[in-house]
Amino acid sequence: MKMMSRTVAPHVALAAIPAAVLLFALSQSAHAQALQSQSIEDRLNTLMRVVDEQQRQIQSLERQVTNLEMAQRGRGMPGAGAPDAASDATVAEQPGADGLPVPLPPLAQALPGATAPGALTGTATGVPVNPPSPDAGPTSGATGTSAASGPQQGAPVGVNPTVGETQKNAEPTRTQAEEAVVQREHAPLFDHKLTLDWGISDTYYDRRQLQLSGFLALDAIFLGNINLGQTKSHQITADLDTRYGITDRMSVDVDVPYVYRHSTFIVGGAGGSASTLTDASVNSNAIGDVNFGIYYQFLKETNNIPDVVGSLRVKTPTGTSPFGIKVQQITPDNTNLVAPSKLPTGTGFWNVTAGVSVLKTYDPVVLFGSFSYTYNISRSFADISSVIGQTQPADVKLGDIIQFGGGVALAFSDKDSASISYTMAIEPQSKTKQPGGAWTGVPGSETTASVLNFGLNHVVNKHLTINGAVSVGLTPDAPNFVVGVRFPYTF
């Protein structure tokens, strides 16, 4: 008999395997059919309950880790690891009341007719299945609500767990590439105490003008030389901008530039021939106009409103003034070729600029715009004449500048972004006043400079960023192009 039982038992076990598989398949099929027979709303409720259960388990584990850390530091009860007292009543009724998380039930067990242990009608993810009214009290078990009427397990007391409310006015999280755009196009990063921003740029001008040397006979015939003059100029500027954050809304900075200028003047008419060209070059280098400013963040960016920053900057006339620089004949065989003895590195004026900039992040797109007004303070000069041996004192008032622009940046990775923007600066006519006289306009001094800017930013690490830029002039008053690179380093 023992031999028969040993022989028959394996056959019975083998026969039971297909039967178990068949029963499991039938049960899974029944659960799947039950899910398919539900409405979309019922399926959504089921999924919300499952997600809620997962969230509760995660929160339970987080509390256990915190309690264990506190116990190790001597701040918790020995053996702390169970949920806190506020949720003892709920956990005690559930399997695993010893402090371990409740095992997550299969999806098929979370059907409306078979509510998972401790499942709530609202979910811990902040998306209630059936949102109650704001003044509604605790609901009964008829809706599947847990017996605990306090806050959900793991949720802070007094905090509404709804995502739409807790994050409605929260500041959007920017990537490192988007932060680089903010620092470059908008305003300093207020959460950094100190930033050293070193940069170098090359500004190129190429100007051609028709030069007439002669007189008009019979009011119709010009007698003399007609030459085409050309000026090519490079202005290389290296500056260090030091920014310091006073508060999380206020920042100050000082920018110290050093300017190197090289200009080449080309004029025809050497030896009396208009086709013979003569050129001459002039170089100068010195400190530029030191400027400093203050930034204040009026509005911090949220999901609904943009970031708004106001600024006030003051520029000092520390550079070489263009007034009083004498022009001289460079070569004896061409009287048409005259050039200044040195080149200016500053404007020679104090000015104050008030501006406001706006920025809004729509990840991965960043929109920005700015408007500023520059007031140039009039100044008296002992000599504004460019003729050798002549002195002409006068007061000079440059036109106040209105500048505005805007653009868009795209962060195509966490560390890289590209931007394109447009800027226009309008400066009305400048004026001069002789001692004891009245203000008179300077012909041809009104300018309109329009520029198209392209930028590329790369974040090297959490401290260093590389910002490259190319600007193309769209009007004759703007430079032909500007190429530059900056290296802001934040501490």
Secondary structure by P-SEA (a helix, b strand, c coil): caaaaaaaaaaaaaaaaaaaaaaaaaaaaaaaaaaaaccaaaaaaaaaaaaaaaaaaaaaaaaaaaaaaaaaacccccccccccccaaaaaaaccccccccccccccccccccccccccccccccccccccccccccccccccccccccccccccccccccccccccccccccccaaaaaaaaccccccccccbbbbbbcbbbbbbbbbbbbcccccccccccbbbbbbbbbbbbbbbbbbbbbbccccbbbbbbbbbbbbbbbbbbccccccccbbbbbbbbbbcccbbbbbcccccccccccccbbbbbbbbbcccccccccbbbbbcccccccbbbbccccccccbbbbbbbbbbbbbcccbbbbcccbbbbbbbbbbccccccccbbbbbbbbccbbbbbccccccccccccccccbbbbbbbcbbbbbcccccccccccccbbbbbbbbbccccccccbbbbbbbbbbccccccccccbbbbbbcc
